[in-house]
Amino acid sequence: MRKSLWRPVLCAAALLAAVLAWRWVPKAHTQATPSGTLVATGQRITPTAAPGSFLLPLTTNLRQDNNADGAYGVTTALSPDGSTLLLLTTGYNNSFYTDNGVPIVYPILDPQTGLPTSQTTSNAEWVLVYDVRGQVPKQVQKINIPITYDGLAWDPSGKRFYVSGGVDDMVYVYRASGSTFVPDGPFVVLNTGVHACRTGIGQLGIDVPSRGGRSRGES
């Protein structure tokens, strides 16, 4: 009789001990998989962390395999009315070939007239023009700039913009013509007296007075 009374108690005690043992067993530490893209500094960047953000390639449509697309997009500038975004590449975009192996070259512009000359270059920096009035930016124009370095600014009117010519020691000027932008010579030639490449000094930032007028450069 006593055995039958103690049997349920012992079973309950055993069950309680099993539950407590399961709860107190240390669980293996699991580390969450890091998010973002690892960069050279050892840190991670998350360009699409903001809701609604996404990445777009700097398309040039020069090759079917996209191997001549732009890279090193370093500066953006939004037009005063918020409808047009400019993106400037600066880096080592050069010496590309067509799918048939023909070198891709671009005419060098005359700094006085802004018109193409007979000279060409394989340097392929870009000002990419986007219509940003919709949900997804739409590329509407690509403008070749042989050499650039960071500087990009709108005129307050939104009808003209300025691009640093880097070690070429000039500022390119473009104006609106219908739905596109065209060279607006003469460009701003700085005339420092020496090619900037020899001194290690290049045209960097660009500032435009709030009342308009020609740009100011900073080396």
C-alpha positions as CSV (number, residue, x, y, z in Angstrom):
1,M,0.0,0.0,0.0
2,R,2.8,2.4,0.9
3,K,4.6,1.6,-2.3
4,S,1.6,2.6,-4.4
5,L,1.3,5.9,-2.5
6,W,5.0,6.8,-3.1
7,R,5.1,5.8,-6.7
8,P,3.2,8.9,-8.2
9,V,5.4,11.1,-6.0
10,L,8.6,9.6,-7.2
11,C,7.4,9.8,-10.8
12,A,6.5,13.5,-10.4
13,A,9.9,14.2,-8.8
14,A,11.7,12.5,-11.7
15,L,9.7,14.4,-14.2
16,L,10.5,17.7,-12.5
17,A,14.2,16.9,-12.3
18,A,14.2,16.1,-16.0
19,V,12.5,19.4,-16.9
20,L,14.9,21.4,-14.7
21,A,17.9,19.7,-16.2
22,W,16.7,20.4,-19.7
23,R,16.1,24.1,-18.9
24,W,19.5,24.6,-17.3
25,V,21.7,22.8,-20.0
26,P,23.9,25.6,-21.4
27,K,23.0,26.1,-25.1
28,A,25.7,26.4,-27.7
29,H,26.5,30.1,-28.5
30,T,25.4,30.8,-32.1
31,Q,26.7,34.0,-33.8
32,A,24.5,35.7,-36.4
33,T,25.8,35.9,-39.9
34,P,27.3,39.5,-40.5
35,S,25.2,41.6,-42.9
36,G,26.5,44.0,-45.5
37,T,29.6,44.0,-47.7
38,L,33.1,43.6,-46.2
39,V,35.5,46.4,-47.3
40,A,39.2,46.8,-47.1
41,T,39.1,48.5,-43.7
42,G,37.5,45.4,-42.1
43,Q,34.2,47.2,-41.7
44,R,31.0,46.3,-43.4
45,I,28.7,48.6,-45.4
46,T,25.0,48.2,-45.9
47,P,24.0,50.4,-48.8
48,T,20.5,48.9,-49.0
49,A,19.8,49.1,-45.3
50,A,17.4,52.0,-45.7
51,P,13.8,51.0,-46.6
52,G,13.2,51.3,-50.4
53,S,16.9,51.6,-51.3
54,F,18.6,49.6,-54.1
55,L,21.7,49.5,-56.2
56,L,22.0,50.5,-59.9
57,P,24.9,49.7,-62.2
58,L,26.6,52.7,-63.9
59,T,25.5,51.6,-67.3
60,T,27.2,52.8,-70.5
61,N,25.8,50.2,-73.0
62,L,29.3,50.1,-74.7
63,R,29.6,46.3,-74.4
64,Q,27.0,43.5,-74.3
65,D,28.8,42.0,-71.3
66,N,28.8,45.4,-69.4
67,N,32.6,45.2,-69.0
68,A,32.9,48.9,-70.1
69,D,30.4,50.2,-67.6
70,G,31.4,53.0,-65.3
71,A,33.0,52.6,-61.9
72,Y,34.1,54.7,-59.0
73,G,31.1,56.9,-58.8
74,V,32.3,59.5,-56.3
75,T,30.1,62.6,-56.4
76,T,26.4,63.2,-56.9
77,A,24.6,66.5,-57.4
78,L,20.8,67.0,-57.4
79,S,19.3,69.8,-59.5
80,P,17.7,72.7,-57.7
81,D,14.3,71.6,-58.7
82,G,15.0,68.0,-57.5
83,S,14.2,66.4,-60.9
84,T,17.7,65.5,-62.2
85,L,20.6,63.8,-60.5
86,L,24.2,64.0,-61.8
87,L,26.7,61.3,-60.9
88,L,30.4,61.8,-61.6
89,T,32.9,58.9,-61.9
90,T,36.5,59.4,-61.0
91,G,39.2,56.7,-61.1
92,Y,40.6,54.3,-63.6
93,N,37.9,54.1,-66.3
94,N,40.0,53.8,-69.4
95,S,41.3,51.5,-72.2
96,F,38.1,49.7,-73.0
97,Y,37.4,47.7,-76.2
98,T,34.3,46.9,-78.1
99,D,33.0,43.3,-78.3
100,N,34.9,43.1,-81.6
101,G,38.2,44.2,-80.0
102,V,38.2,47.7,-81.3
103,P,39.5,50.3,-78.8
104,I,36.8,52.6,-77.6
105,V,37.9,56.3,-77.8
106,Y,36.2,59.6,-77.4
107,P,36.8,63.1,-79.0
108,I,38.6,65.6,-76.9
109,L,36.7,68.9,-76.7
110,D,38.2,72.3,-77.6
111,P,38.2,74.3,-74.3
112,Q,37.4,77.5,-76.2
113,T,34.4,76.3,-78.2
114,G,33.4,73.1,-76.5
115,L,33.3,71.4,-79.9
116,P,34.9,68.0,-80.6
117,T,38.5,68.1,-82.0
118,S,40.3,65.5,-84.1
119,Q,42.1,64.3,-81.0
120,T,40.8,61.3,-79.1
121,T,41.3,59.7,-75.7
122,S,40.6,56.3,-74.2
123,N,39.9,57.8,-70.8
124,A,36.3,57.1,-70.0
125,E,35.1,59.1,-66.9
126,W,31.5,60.0,-67.0
127,V,28.8,62.3,-65.9
128,L,25.7,60.2,-65.8
129,V,22.4,62.1,-65.9
130,Y,19.3,60.6,-64.2
131,D,15.7,61.6,-64.2
132,V,14.7,61.0,-60.5
133,R,11.1,62.2,-60.7
134,G,9.9,58.5,-60.5
135,Q,10.4,55.8,-57.9
136,V,13.4,54.4,-59.8
137,P,16.1,56.7,-61.3
138,K,16.2,56.6,-65.1
139,Q,19.4,57.2,-66.9
140,V,18.7,59.7,-69.7
141,Q,22.2,60.8,-70.8
142,K,25.9,59.9,-70.4
143,I,28.6,62.5,-70.9
144,N,32.3,61.5,-71.4
145,I,34.8,63.5,-69.4
146,P,38.4,62.4,-70.1
147,I,39.8,63.2,-66.7
148,T,37.9,64.3,-63.6
149,Y,38.4,64.6,-59.9
150,D,35.4,64.9,-57.5
151,G,34.2,68.4,-58.4
152,L,30.6,68.6,-59.6
153,A,28.1,71.5,-59.0
154,W,24.9,72.9,-60.4
155,D,24.3,76.5,-61.3
156,P,21.4,77.8,-59.1
157,S,19.3,78.2,-62.2
158,G,19.4,74.4,-62.9
159,K,20.2,75.2,-66.5
160,R,23.9,74.6,-66.3
161,F,26.4,72.5,-64.4
162,Y,30.2,72.4,-63.9
163,V,32.6,69.5,-63.8
164,S,36.2,69.4,-62.5
165,G,38.7,68.5,-65.2
166,G,41.2,67.2,-62.6
167,V,44.8,67.4,-63.7
168,D,43.7,68.9,-67.1
169,D,43.5,72.2,-65.1
170,M,40.1,73.2,-66.3
171,V,36.4,73.2,-65.4
172,Y,34.0,71.8,-67.9
173,V,30.7,73.7,-68.4
174,Y,27.5,72.1,-69.7
175,R,24.2,73.8,-70.4
176,A,20.7,72.5,-70.9
177,S,19.6,72.2,-74.5
178,G,16.1,70.8,-74.8
179,S,16.1,67.5,-72.8
180,T,19.9,67.0,-72.8
181,F,23.0,68.9,-71.8
182,V,25.7,70.1,-74.2
183,P,29.2,71.6,-73.8
184,D,29.1,75.3,-73.2
185,G,32.4,76.8,-74.2
186,P,34.5,78.4,-73.4
187,F,35.4,76.2,-70.4
188,V,37.0,77.6,-67.3
189,V,40.8,77.2,-68.0
190,L,42.7,77.9,-64.8
191,N,46.0,78.7,-66.4
192,T,48.2,77.8,-63.4
193,G,51.2,77.8,-65.7
194,V,52.0,74.1,-65.4
195,H,50.2,70.9,-66.1
196,A,48.8,69.8,-62.8
197,C,50.1,66.3,-63.2
198,R,53.6,67.5,-62.8
199,T,52.9,69.1,-59.5
200,G,50.5,66.6,-58.0
201,I,47.8,69.2,-57.8
202,G,44.4,68.6,-59.5
203,Q,41.1,70.4,-59.7
204,L,39.1,69.1,-56.8
205,G,35.9,70.7,-55.5
206,I,33.7,73.2,-57.3
207,D,31.6,75.9,-55.7
208,V,29.0,78.1,-57.5
209,P,27.8,81.4,-56.0
210,S,24.2,81.3,-54.9
211,R,23.4,84.1,-57.3
212,G,24.8,82.2,-60.3
213,G,27.7,83.2,-62.4
214,R,30.8,81.2,-63.2
215,S,32.2,78.5,-60.9
216,R,35.0,78.7,-58.4
217,G,37.5,75.8,-58.2
218,E,39.5,74.5,-55.3
219,S,42.7,72.5,-55.7
